[in-house]
Amino acid sequence: MSFLRKVTARPWEHAGEMDGLHGGYSAGQAAGRTGLYVFLAVISSFFILFSISYQTRASFPDWEAVVEPGILWFNTGMLVLASAALQMASAAARRSAAAPMRGYLAASVVLTLVFIAGQSLAWRQMVDAGLYAYNNPANAFFYVFTGVHALHLLGGLWFLVAALRRAVTAPHDQALPLRVGLCAIYWHFLLLVWAGLFYLLLNS
């Protein structure tokens, strides 16, 4: 009977026990982090190529520097605060502090939405000033940079809202610290990307 139990054993049923033996760091957690880092590497390559194209195109004589809308500074501040809120949410999740974690997650969602709304307002101001994409290659790059970056944030919001929902319905879920931590890493990364793009736009 002992031999039969060993042969028919299903090890995945004891994944939780194995996680405990390895300090709670499961294969699923490792895969989640690795998947995110691979995705960030791909995005980095994408934005680096965009930046190289931008700098190369800026050397042509038909290039006219864009006067960036002043609201971009406000938007940048909102993204900094959203990233900071997620960092505090991640710290609260590791401490199993459910209420602060929910508060910081909700704040990050709101601040990110304000940032995206601010970016759309910057587009509106550009259009109202007659700065269309087809008028000047610098304008086109502005719309591409801000638009693609905002799309990446919108994609991240799907996971951030899912983490917030989970924090409300199951605040003691053992997977929450990982989920919130991965969201924080993603937001920090997109903040750095935006800082680099904003620097390029200001110094073109």
N, C-alpha and C positions, 0 to 999 in steps of 0.2 A: 504493500500500500504506500509506503514511503517513496519507493521508486516511481510509482504511478503518479503520485502528487508532483514529483519533480518534473516528470515528463510533460504533464498537462498544465504546469504552472503558466500563468500569463503575467509576465513581469510588469506590464504597463498598469496593472491594477494596483501595484505597490509603488507607483511613481512618487506619491506624497511621502512615503517612508524613505525612499532614496533621496528625495530632496532634503529631508531633515538631516540625513547622514552627511550631506555635502553642504551644510550651512545654508540650505534653502536656495541655493543657486542651481536651478534645474537646467536641463538641456534646452527646454523651451525658452527660458530667460536668455541663455547664451545665444540662441538662434535669433531672438528678437533684437538683441543689441547688434549682432553681426549684420542682420538684414538692414537695420537702420543705417549703420556705418557705410555699408555698400551703397545704399541709396544716396547718402550724403556725398559720397565720392563721385557718383554719377552727376548729381546736381552741381557739384563744384566744378567738374570738367565742363559742364554746359555753360555755367556763368563765366568761367575763365575764357572760353572760346568767344563768348559774347563780348567780353571786355577787350580782348585782343582785336576783334573786329572793329569795335568802337574806336579804339585808339588809332588803328590803321586808317579808318575812314575819316577821322578828324584831321588827318594831315592833308586832305584834298582841298583845293582852293575854294570849292563851292560850300564848304562847311561854315555854318553860322551858329555860333554858340547859343544855346537856349538860356533864357532868363528864367530860372526855375521858380515856380510859385512859392511864396513864403510859407505856405501851409506845410510844406515838406518838413520844416523844422519841428512843427507841432506833431506831425505824424511820427517822426523819428522818436520823439519823446514818448509817445504812446506805445511804440513797439518796445522801447527800453523798459517801460513799466510793465508791459505784458510779460516780457522775458523774466524780469525780476519777480513778478508774482508767481510765475511757474516754478522758479527756483525755490521760493518759500513754500509753495504747495508740495514740491518734491520732498523738502525737508520735513514738512508736517506729516506726509504720508509715511516716511521712514520711522517717525516717532509714534505712528498710529494715532495722531491727533486729528480726528475726523472733522470736527467743526472748522478749525483753521484751514485744513486742506480744501474743504468745499468752498470756503470763502475766497481763498486765493485762486482756485480754479475758475470760479465764476468771474472774479475780477479780470483774470487773464482773457477769458472769452470776450468780455465786454470791451476791454482795451484793444484787443485785436480787431474787433468789429469797428471800433472807432478809427483805428489806423486804416483799415480798408476803405471805410467811408471817406476818410480824409484824402486818400489817394484818388478816389473817384472824383472828389471835389477839385483836386489839382488838375485832373484831366479836363474837367468842366471849365476851369479858369483858362487853361491853355486853348481850348476850343473857342471860348468867348474872345480871346485875344487874337484869334485868327491864326494860331500856330498849329496847323494841321500836319499830319504825318507826311503828306506828299509835298509840302512846301520846302522842306529842308531835311536832309538826312539826320541831323541832330534831333529834330522833333520826333522822327520815326523811332530812333533809338530810345528816346525818353519813354514813349508809349510802350515799346517792347519791354524795356527793363522793368518799369513799374507794373505793367500788366502781368508779366510772367512771374514776378516775385509775389504779387497779390494772389495769383492762382495757386502757388505753392502754399501760401498761408491758408487759403480757403480749404485746400486738401487736408492740411494739418488740423483745421478746426473740426473736421469730421471726427477725428480720433480724440481731440481734446474734449469735445462735447460728450463723446461716449465715455470718456474717463470721468467727467463730471457726473453723468447720469449714474455710473457705477458707484461713485463716491456717495451719492444720495441713497441709492437702493441697497448697497452692500458695502458700507464704509470700512468694514474689517476684512474685506477680500484680500487675501495674501498677494494677489497679482497687482493690486493697486499701486504700490510703490514703484514697481517696474513700469507700469503704464504711464504714470505721471512723470517718472524720471525720463522716459524716452520722449515724451512731449516736451519736457524742459530742454533736453538736448537739441531737439529739432528747432525750437524757438530761438535758442541761443545761436544756432547755426544761421538761421534766416536773419537774425539781427546783424550778425557779422557780414552776411552777404549784402544786406541793405546798406550797411555802413560803407562797404566798398563801392557799391553802385552810386550811392549819394556823393561820395568823394569824387568819383569819375565825372558825374554830372556837374558838380560845382567847379571842376577844374578843367573843363573842356574848352 
